């Protein structure tokens, strides 16, 4: 998919956890890599019982960032507006958290090999990718949206038990992807798939204009009366 992407488009943002195998190694393909803040947060949650005060500080700081991100969605800010909002409200607290975590290890307030020390080390080692949302418009805070998508894949896997052929299973995978993409873009999946059937020629010649996020605008252009 990355190889087939239009070359004139800017580098896509890839959100994942910090496992090295998640990074594509393709010649000529460039991505902006973002790491999931929820994965880093989860490591703090797992040791909170043993380090309640320290973990509370980290979790409350991250909670403020998530609150800010929720506000950007409520206000329907543009990617650039969201970036400015995070830079104003989230960047200062994240900078304080970064300095606090460095001090925990450098001043031996926290043992590096302890559960908390390892969690802090993970956050520090991947800080630039974990905080890409502070420097890049539209960079997500975490990978939770994909984690929720996986539930649909698991449901589709269960449904695949009833496919009679491999081609049927591949078709089912395709429709699962289309349906969920429609849901993410607030498009009715049934309407979208119906319009693709009604306009079989156009999507073949101009596929970029018939995506779930823009097909309605394309249809409006097609139905507009031509000037006399």
Number of C-alpha atoms within 10 A of each C-alpha: 4 14 11 7 11 9 11 6 7 10 14 14 17 17 25 21 22 19 8 8 8 12 14 13 9 9 7 8 14 15 14 14 21 26 27 21 24 17 19 22 18 13 18 25 18 14 18 18 11 12 16 12 10 17 22 15 13 20 16 11 17 19 13 15 19 17 12 17 20 12 14 18 11 9 10 11 14 13 15 12 15 24 22 18 18 19 16 12 14 23 18 12 16 20 11 12 16 17 12 16 21 17 13 18 16 12 9 11 12 20 14 16 10 13 18 23 20 18 22 25 18 15 23 16 11 17 17 15 23 27 22 22 24 23 15 17 16 16 24 22 21 22 18 16 10 11 10 10 13 12 11 14 14 11 11 16 14 10 12 17 9 10 13 9 10 10 10 13 18 13 13 17 16 11 15 16 14 17 18 16 17 20 13 12 13 11 18 13 18 10 12 20 15 11 16 16 11 10 12 10 11 12 16 11 10 10 11 12 16 21 18 22 16 13 19 17 11 12 14 10 11 10 8 8 8 7 4 3
